[in-house]
Amino acid sequence: MNRNLFDYLIITFKGIAMGAADVVPGVSGGTIAFISGIYEELITSINNINLDLFKTFKNKGIKAAWAQLNGNFLLALLLGIGISILSLAKIIKSLLNDEPVLLWSFFFGLVIASILFIGKQIENWNWKTILVFLLGTVLAYYITILPSGDESIQASWFVFIAGALAICAMILPGISGAFILVLLGAYEPVLSAINNRDIKTIAIFAVGAVIGLLSFSKLLKWLFSHYKNLTLALLTGFILGSLNKIWPWKIITGTRIDSHGQEVNVYGKSVLPNTFETVNQIEPQILFAIVLMIVGFLTIFIMEKFASSKNKKHS
């Protein structure tokens, strides 16, 4: 595929959107990759990192190896993800604590649109796809109601494992890598390491993520090649089941102390907006929440239309 500088700039912006989504527990960067039309190319490019790539480098040089890797695509995307995580981590962390209803409302609208978009990619709905869809929905919902882990765990081996598991979730539409970190009890330490430029912790996490990514991407590539409809049904179910995690109105079940010694809220059971106001003593901001849901929904709609027009242009 021939791309110009503007095309790679667009890919970088998609990377920024993926990075922003991955910072938030409950939203998947894989979902953003899917709806922006780069998901399968991303999985294929990651799978190009193998022994054959090193043979190409040895026999034909770096230029041939870079082309085989689809290096320009990966570089542009990773640049966007890196920029987003480093620049937005503090902002999103602050919004999660200060304006949770409005932030979750935007992402709720975004994910609703994602369900419709990915679901319509399924070419044949039959009992198998429906069953897999339901299984994905139940599994994802079950994950959202699991209790969070102990945020004090920061051993190097644990950070490594957390990186490997989280990256697998990050490239799965509907399964949030950040939420997996919350369940493992590693979200706060990793986010704080990014904010504080803790190079050692970031490096250990990154190594785990790379190993996990290279391993899991091969499975995804195989599933898309042999069972595309069933894989899409499973991913759609994952996204639908994950909606409970990002429902904007939740009861505050308690507080915890983060790595900076500050008390932050822990949100538990999803409730209706009127119950939220009574229990939490916080305004549900229903009107603003609905507006932001619509904005999130339209964001995906616009990204889908843009990706479709770009694909028609290149085809």
Secondary structure, DSSP 4 states (H G I P E B T S, - for coil): ----HHHHHHHHHHHHHHHHHHHSTT--HHHHHHHTT-HHHHHHHHHT-SHHHHHHHHHH-HHHHHHHHTHHHHHHHHHHHHHHHHHHHHHHHHHHHH-HHHHHHHHHHHHHHHHHHHHTT-S---HHHHHHHHHHHHHHHHHHTSPP--TT---HHHHHHHHHHHHHHHTSTTS-HHHHHHHHT-HHHHHHHHHTT-HHHHHHHHHHHHHHHHHHHHHHHHHHHH-HHHHHHHHHHHHHHGGGTT-S-EEEEEEEE-TTS-EEEEEEEE--HHHHHHHH-S---HHHHHHHHHHHHHHHHHHHHHHHHHHHHH-
